Amino acid sequence: MNIVSLLGLVVQGEVLLLYEYAELGRLSNYLQTHREEWFLNQVDSTGRLLPLNEDVMERYRQAADRRHPPSDDSVDFDWQILSARTLIRFGHHVSRGVQYLHSCSIVHRDLWAANVLVFDGLVAKISEFGVAKQGAEYVGQDEQEKNFRFRWMAPESINDRRFSAASDIWSLGVVLWEIFSIGSLPYAIEHSVTCDAATLTASLKAGLRLQRSETCPSVAYSLIMDCWSWIPEERADAARLEQVLRWLNDNIREENYLPLDYWYALLDGSQADVPMDENDNISSP
């Protein structure tokens, strides 16, 4: 449900592909248009996720509506206030989509927030499979790969054109960082916007990583960092990412803090067999 579906083909004349229509457009654009007055930050200066209730969200939305009354001119804008729970939801959807692809032995190779589409109901789905490959590992040789977006690529993909599920996980980590930074450009702070691939990979090898933004909970950033091990085999896998983000998505409450001690134990693998309740949610200890 988090992969854009192919609905059909037009085979008479020019061949055309018919896909689902994403009412709210690309995830990157959606986040950027909500970044300023349409986002309510739930994260304090230490990265702790703060409680939030519907009354606060409604008052914030009404204030934003007074400043910017809804208009029919912005057909791809839904006039919703986003919060950390929305970002967690998007992160879970994208990780679930990647998990499905990897279960089919498909490496996407071009994961970034612009290749994720947002549908009505705030459902995020992965799209753009033009360079996807099936197989455990792929060594690139296409001219098209010279135009790949190195800011989202794993070091081995930039240097040696090696692509695998592990390189997708690196890219997924950057997508999650985009989501929790509300559509920011990767490495714009750590490096100039015009940095080149060689400079970036040298910096990554020396230990550079994208920093936590003020809108990213520490719990989410810890998960993102697990995607960025220099050694591909040491990165998290999509199933684990989906499991943790699902737990976080299912258990976030507007009025309560999350039991983060349990979350951290789950993330570092100390609870390998996670108890599940009858609704297929990860149970609290």
N, C-alpha and C positions, 0 to 999 in steps of 0.2 A: 504493500500500500504506500510505500515511500519511494517508489520508482515511477517515473512518468510512463504511462501506458501508451503503446502504439495501438490505435483504434482501427486503422485500415490503410489501404494503399489505393492510389489512383494510378492505374496502369495504362489508360488510354492517353495518347499524346505524351506530354512530359510526365515522368514518374514523380508522384508526390506522396509524402508521408503524412498521415493524419494522426495527430496526437491529442491528448487531453488539453483543454484550455486552462491555463493558470490565471485565474482572475486577478491576482495581486502581483504578478510579474516575478522578476528575479529576486531572490532572497537578499542579495547585496543591496539592491535599490530600495527594497522594502525597509531594511534596517536603517539605511542612511536617511530616508525621508522621515523616520520616526525618531531620529537621534536626539534632536533638540527638545522641543516642547511636547513631544508625544511619547516620551520615555520617562518613567518614574523609577529612579534608582533605589534598589533595596539593599545595597551593599555599603557597609561602613568603611572607614579608612583602613581598617585591619583586614578587610576582605570577608567579614562575617555577613551572612545573609540575614537581613532584618525581617521581622514580621510585617505583614501587610494585610489589610482587610478591604473588603469591597467598598466600604464607605469612603475610604481614602482614595481609592481608584476613581470612584464616581465623582468626587469633588475635583479631583485633578482633571478628569475628562471635561467636566463642565467649564472649568477655567480655560482649558485649551480651546474649547468650542467658542467661548466668548472672544478670544483673541483671533481665532481663525475659523469663522463659520464654515460648516461643510459646503462644498461646492460641487456641482456636477462636472466641472472642468477636470477634476482629478479622479478619473474613473478607476485608476489603479490604487487609490488611497482609501483605506477603510476607516479612518478617523478613530482608530482605537489607541488607547494608551497601552504601551508595552511595559512589562516589568521583567524581573529576573525569571519569573515562572514561565513567561513567554519564550525567553531565550533558552531555558532548559528544555522546553517542549521542542523547539526547533532542533536543538542539539541531539535530542533523542531520536527524532525523525530521521535526521541525516545519518546518524550512526546505525540505525536499523536498516536504512537503505544500503549502506556499505556492507553490513553483515549479510544481507541477502545476496548482493553481488558476489561476495567472496565465497558464500556457500555454493554458488554456481561456478566457481573457479574463474570469475570474471574480474579483471583488473581495470578499473575505470581510467586511470592515468591522467585525468584532467579535472580533479576535484577542486572546486573553489566555490565561494558563495554565489557567484554569478551563474554557475551551472546548477544551482538548486532553485526550483520554482515554488512559489507560495500559492496555495489554492484556498478557496473560500473555506472558512472554518480554521484557518491557520494550520493547514497541513502542508508540510514541506516534502518535496519529492525531487530526487536526483534526476537530472536530464543530461543531454548532450553526450551520446555514446559513440561519437565519430571516431575516436582514437582508442576505444576500449579493446582489450584483447582477452582471449580466453586461454588459460594455462597458468601454471604455478609461477613462472617467471618469464619475462620477455626482455630481450636485448634489442633496443630500438635501432633502426637503420633508416627511418623515413626522413625525408627532407622536412616534412611537416613538423617534426619534433624540434626543429631549431626555433620554432615560434612558441614552444611551450612556456608557460608562466613559471619561471624559476623560483619566484618567491613562495610558491606553494609546493615545490618539488622537494623530494628527499635528496640528500647529498649524493647518494649513489646514482640517482636518476640524472642529476645535473652533470656529474663527472663522467659516468660510464654508460649512461643511457640504459641502466638496469631498472626494470619495473617489476613489481611484485605486489602481493597483498600488503607487505610491510611498507612499501613506498606509498601505497594508498593511505595507510594509517598515518604516516607523516603528514600527508596532505589533509587528511581528515582533521588532524590536530590544528592545522592552520585554519581550516574552515570553522572549527569550534571557536578558535581565538577570534575570528572575524565576527562570529555570532555574538560572543560575550563582550566584544568591544564595539558592538552596534555598527558594524560595517566599516571599520577602519582598515586602512591599507597596511598590510604586513611590512614590518621593518622600516616604516616611514620615520619613526623616531630613532631606532637603533642605527639605521643607515639612511642616507639621503634617498629621495624618491628615485633617483637615477642610478642607484648602485647596480653593478653588473654581477653576473652569475659567479665569476671567479672570486670576486671580493666577498660575496656573501658566503660561499662555501668555505673559504678560508676562515671567516669569522665564526661560522657554525662549528667547524672543527676545533677552533680555539675555545668553544664553550658558549658562544652567543646564542641566546634564545629570546623569543618574543616575550616581553614583560607583561605581567598581569595589568590589565586596565582597571580603572576605578569602578567600573560597572561589572567586573567579573568576580564572582565569589571565589574564595580561596579553594573551596572544594572542587569547583569546576576547573580551576587552573592546575591543580594537582593532577587531575585526570588528563588534561591537555599535555602536560609535561611528559606523561608516560608515553605519548605518541612520538617523542622527539629524541629518543636514544640514537646516538650515532651508529650503533650496531643494530642492523635491521631486526635480528632475531630477538632483541631485548625489548622491542616495542610492544605495547599492548595489542591485543587482537580485537577485531570488531565486535565479536560476541561479548567480550568482557566490557568494552565501552558501552555497548547497548544495554547490558544488564545494569550497570551502575547508573547510567543516565535514566533508565526506566525507573529504577528505584527512587532516584531523586525526583523525577517527574511525578510519580505516583504518590509520594509521601510529603511533598511540599504542601504546607498549609498556610493560608493567608494570615492567620492569627497566631501561629506558633513558630517557635524555632525548630530547626531540624535536629535529630539526634546525630550530630556530626561525628562523635566518637565511633559509632557503629559504621558510619559511612567511610571513615578513614580505614577502619579495619577491613572493610569489604574491598576498598580500593587497593590496599597493599597486598591482598591475597591471603591474609592470615585466616580468612574464613572461606576456604575453598568450596565447601558445600553450603551454599547460601540457602537458608530455610525459606520455603515459599508457602504462602497461605493458599486458601482454597480459591482465591481469585487470581492466582498466578502473580501475586505481588510479593516482593521480598519482605519477609516478616521482620518486625523489630525484635531485638533480642529479649 
